Amino acid sequence: MFGRDIGIDLGTANVLVHIKGQGIVLDEPAVVAIDNNTKQVLAVGEEAFQMVGRTPGNIVAIRPMKDGVIADFDHTEAMLSHFLKKVNAKSMLSKPRILICCPTNITSVEQKAIIEAAEKSGGKNVFIEEEPKVAAIGAGMDIFQPSGNMVIDIGGGTTDIAVLSMGSIVTATSIKTAGDQFDIDILNYIKKEYKLLVGVRTAETVKTEVATVAPNGKEQEPKDLDIRGRDMVSGLPRTITITSVEIYDALMESVNHIVQAAKNVLERTPPELSADIIDRGVFLTGGGALLTGIDELLAEELKVPVLVAEDPMHCVANGTGIMLDNLDKMSNKKVKI
Ligand SMILES: Nc1ncnc2c1ncn2[C@@H]1O[C@H](COP(=O)(O)OP(=O)(O)OP(=O)(O)O)[C@@H](O)[C@H]1O
């Protein structure tokens, strides 16, 4: 109980909380359900997620962080406080130190407000850290040596690509093409080809269950899935069967954005570090790393080995735990805001 440090992956799709000595204690969708009339928060996390696309008129289930930025600050704050309460941050014997990984593009004003919200919820010293760095650490990379390490973190709202050496980012980029965009691509494809309206959760299921972007994905035995939605012409419910081959085409434009962004980062990387990356390979983290075939496609395009990290959706949260263990040793002045 004494002096437990807390690490938080405040992602746009999921929020994970890691407590020193316990590991990941909370893993819930970054969703808040609000009563539009009273503006009251009705549910947060898993409970609110179940309401997405299924709420009556006066209730909305929103994702307060979208596209790698904080779209609705008050509700992000409410969500963070809710999760910290849930893990009993305030009742810990001594106030915990909290390390938070936020979406990459948040402003310094938003960072300050996030820190305040965490302090109000029981944090003593609150730190903010860059997501790709923590993801790399969580993936098991030793980024503190003078050698090149490359990580591609494909989350919900953003894909963060970085080359790190000696504990710092050397070259990096962040693009707003990631898991959410894949869902939208699938949704739009079904709308256009089948005149069928489906919800984002159905599109996400298609992505996780049948989609493939492997270079030979179209030659492989196709997988298929029955999905339900509303016919745009008749207005009635309808079921269609969707195959991996059609989804391959629907996802290619977005996947190519990620390939191009990774190529741009490699082009800006000093040659000695590029040589290290050939030896060590590129690590894929974040939920998007689980998209079937994305590792093979990136390896073919980037001409370097590409490896999916173990437990890619937990890399950032696990990385916060490792960073907190080493916070004193690292004494990285840049970390604290
Ligand atoms: N098996 C799978 N195949 C493809 N995509 C998946 C799979 N499992 C999860 N995802 C996707 O991963 C994304 C969420 O990943 P993650 O939790 O790493 O994001 P996040 O950290 O919340 O987002 P961000 O890094 O943008 O803040 C979602 O878009 C989800 O649909």
The ligand as a Tripos MOL2 file, in Angstrom:
@<TRIPOS>MOLECULE
LIG
   31    33     1     0     0
SMALL
NO_CHARGES

@<TRIPOS>ATOM
      1 N1         -7.2410   -7.3180  -33.3930 N.pl3     1 LIG1
      2 C1         -7.2340   -6.0460  -33.8160 C.ar      1 LIG1
      3 N2         -7.0440   -5.7670  -35.1290 N.ar      1 LIG1
      4 C2         -7.0340   -4.4950  -35.5710 C.ar      1 LIG1
      5 N3         -7.2100   -3.4200  -34.7650 N.ar      1 LIG1
      6 C3         -7.3980   -3.6290  -33.4580 C.ar      1 LIG1
      7 C4         -7.4180   -4.9500  -32.9100 C.ar      1 LIG1
      8 N4         -7.6420   -4.8450  -31.5620 N.ar      1 LIG1
      9 C5         -7.7660   -3.5280  -31.2820 C.ar      1 LIG1
     10 N5         -7.6200   -2.7880  -32.4160 N.ar      1 LIG1
     11 C6         -7.7350   -1.3280  -32.5620 C.3       1 LIG1
     12 O1         -6.7610   -0.6620  -31.7680 O.3       1 LIG1
     13 C7         -7.2240    0.6740  -31.5150 C.3       1 LIG1
     14 C8         -7.0140    1.0160  -30.0650 C.3       1 LIG1
     15 O2         -5.6570    0.8790  -29.7720 O.3       1 LIG1
     16 P1         -5.0230    1.5360  -28.4710 P.3       1 LIG1
     17 O3         -5.7680    1.1340  -27.2580 O.co2     1 LIG1
     18 O4         -3.5610    1.2570  -28.5160 O.co2     1 LIG1
     19 O5         -5.3080    3.0860  -28.7620 O.3       1 LIG1
     20 P2         -5.1520    4.3470  -27.8170 P.3       1 LIG1
     21 O6         -3.8250    4.2620  -27.1020 O.co2     1 LIG1
     22 O7         -6.3500    4.4880  -26.9590 O.co2     1 LIG1
     23 O8         -5.1340    5.4920  -28.8990 O.3       1 LIG1
     24 P3         -4.0870    6.6830  -29.1610 P.3       1 LIG1
     25 O9         -2.7020    6.0470  -29.1510 O.co2     1 LIG1
     26 O10        -4.4760    7.2020  -30.4960 O.co2     1 LIG1
     27 O11        -4.2930    7.6510  -28.0490 O.co2     1 LIG1
     28 C9         -8.7070    0.6960  -31.8600 C.3       1 LIG1
     29 O12        -8.8790    1.3860  -33.0860 O.3       1 LIG1
     30 C10        -9.0390   -0.7890  -32.0170 C.3       1 LIG1
     31 O13       -10.0940   -1.0010  -32.9340 O.3       1 LIG1
@<TRIPOS>BOND
     1     1     2 1
     2     2     3 ar
     3     2     7 ar
     4     3     4 ar
     5     4     5 ar
     6     5     6 ar
     7     6     7 ar
     8     6    10 ar
     9     7     8 ar
    10     8     9 ar
    11     9    10 ar
    12    10    11 1
    13    11    12 1
    14    11    30 1
    15    12    13 1
    16    13    14 1
    17    13    28 1
    18    14    15 1
    19    15    16 1
    20    16    17 2
    21    16    18 1
    22    16    19 1
    23    19    20 1
    24    20    21 2
    25    20    22 1
    26    20    23 1
    27    23    24 1
    28    24    25 2
    29    24    26 1
    30    24    27 1
    31    28    29 1
    32    28    30 1
    33    30    31 1
@<TRIPOS>SUBSTRUCTURE
     1 LIG1         1 GROUP 0 **** ****
